Amino acid sequence: MTDAELPDGISSDAAKSWPSRELIDSYLGGHHELFSWRPGEVVEIDGEAAQAAARQYRDVLGQYASGVTVITTVQGGKPVGMTCQSFTSVSLDPPLVAFLPQKTSRAFAAIRQTRKFCVNILAADQTEISNAFASRAEDKFAGVAWDLTANGTPRLEGTVGWVDCTVQDVHESGDHYLVIGKVEGLGEGDADKPLLFHQGQYRTTE
């Protein structure tokens, strides 16, 4: 972001962490990207050819079973979070993880400013939490038990595990960002069976 685009009173040094204009505009509504298929979301796609391409993309990529996480932070004293399937470990030495939010994600706009986040790995009985954090509800934390990590990010109760991170790098990747996080703390949760997502449905281990 250029100096001219920064809000009044903010120094040019803030450009490194200040969200892009696209992310700021997303607070006013935003839109879903063509090939997004998060739990609980409905994507509107115009045109038969685009719909067919999107369906094939989802059908093929949907064969890959993934875990389901909720990525959280605190901005301005308010907890913020989003459901995310695209989470993975990256490196053991140093310990790094990654996730890929949409460029229009309002939750990631907050994470980009705070430079820290917690990955909450959901348990088999937490489908309602997944759907809530995938929605555009005003208070996604309503009825959800959580506390703060030592790093000051929300850690949800009842998960199979959590990973507390600071943002190390952010890279543009198509209609998403690739976010690399440095692990600052982690632990196992109380649950033992993870929530999975496969072929457009929630599943778990037998």
Residue pairs with C-beta under 8 A, 6 or more apart in sequence:
1 15
1 18
1 19
1 20
1 21
2 15
3 12
3 15
5 21
6 12
6 14
6 15
6 18
10 18
17 112
17 113
17 115
18 113
19 109
19 112
19 113
20 103
22 103
22 104
23 103
23 104
23 105
23 106
23 108
23 109
23 112
24 109
26 103
26 104
26 105
26 106
26 109
27 106
27 109
30 104
30 106
31 104
32 41
32 43
32 44
32 102
32 104
33 43
33 102
33 103
33 104
33 175
33 176
34 43
34 45
34 50
34 54
34 175
35 54
35 57
35 58
35 175
36 43
36 102
36 175
37 43
37 58
37 61
37 62
37 200
38 83
38 84
38 85
38 134
39 68
39 83
39 85
39 127
39 130
39 131
39 134
39 197
39 202
40 83
40 130
40 131
40 132
40 134
40 135
41 134
41 135
43 54
45 51
45 54
58 200
62 198
62 199
62 200
63 198
63 199
64 198
65 196
65 197
65 198
65 203
66 85
66 86
66 87
66 196
66 197
66 198
67 85
67 87
67 121
67 122
67 194
67 195
67 196
67 197
68 83
68 84
68 85
68 121
68 122
68 126
68 130
68 194
68 195
68 196
68 197
68 202
69 83
69 84
69 85
69 87
69 99
69 119
69 120
69 121
69 122
70 81
70 82
70 83
70 84
70 119
70 120
70 122
70 129
70 130
70 133
70 156
71 81
71 82
71 84
71 87
71 99
71 101
71 107
71 108
71 111
71 117
71 118
71 119
71 120
72 79
72 80
72 81
72 117
72 118
72 120
72 146
72 153
72 154
72 155
72 156
73 79
73 80
73 81
73 107
73 110
73 111
73 114
73 116
73 117
73 118
73 153
73 154
74 80
74 114
74 148
74 152
74 153
74 154
75 110
75 113
75 114
79 141
79 146
79 154
80 106
80 107
80 110
80 111
81 107
81 120
81 133
81 140
81 141
81 154
82 101
82 105
82 107
82 108
82 133
82 134
83 130
83 131
83 133
83 134
84 99
84 100
84 101
84 119
85 197
86 99
86 100
86 176
87 97
87 98
87 99
87 119
88 97
88 98
88 99
89 96
89 97
89 98
90 96
90 97
90 98
90 180
94 182
94 183
95 182
95 183
96 168
96 180
96 181
96 182
96 183
97 119
97 163
97 165
97 180
97 181
97 183
98 178
98 179
98 180
98 181
99 119
99 179
99 181
100 173
100 176
100 177
100 178
100 179
101 107
101 108
101 111
101 176
101 177
101 179
102 108
102 175
102 176
103 172
103 175
103 176
103 177
108 177
108 179
111 117
111 167
111 179
112 167
112 170
115 166
115 167
116 151
116 152
116 153
116 164
116 165
116 166
116 167
116 184
117 153
117 164
117 165
117 167
117 181
118 149
118 151
118 153
118 154
118 155
118 162
118 163
118 164
118 165
119 162
119 163
119 164
119 165
119 181
120 154
120 155
120 156
120 159
120 162
121 159
121 160
121 161
121 162
121 163
121 189
121 194
122 129
122 130
122 156
122 159
122 160
122 194
122 195
123 158
123 159
123 160
123 189
123 191
123 192
123 193
123 194
123 195
124 191
124 193
124 194
124 195
124 204
124 205
125 158
125 191
125 195
126 156
126 158
126 159
126 191
126 195
127 195
127 202
129 144
129 156
130 195
130 202
132 140
132 142
132 144
133 140
141 154
144 156
144 157
145 156
145 157
145 158
146 154
146 155
146 156
146 157
147 154
147 155
147 157
148 154
148 155
149 155
149 162
149 164
149 185
150 164
150 184
150 185
151 164
151 165
151 166
151 184
151 185
153 164
155 162
155 164
156 162
157 189
157 190
158 189
158 190
158 191
159 189
159 190
159 191
160 188
160 189
160 191
160 192
160 193
160 194
161 186
161 187
161 188
161 189
162 186
162 187
162 189
163 181
163 183
163 185
163 186
164 183
164 184
164 185
164 186
165 181
165 182
165 183
165 184
166 181
166 182
166 184
167 179
167 180
167 181
167 182
168 180
168 181
168 182
169 179
169 180
170 177
170 178
170 179
170 180
171 177
171 178
171 180
172 178
193 204
193 205
194 204
194 205
195 202
195 204
196 202
196 203
196 204
196 205
197 203
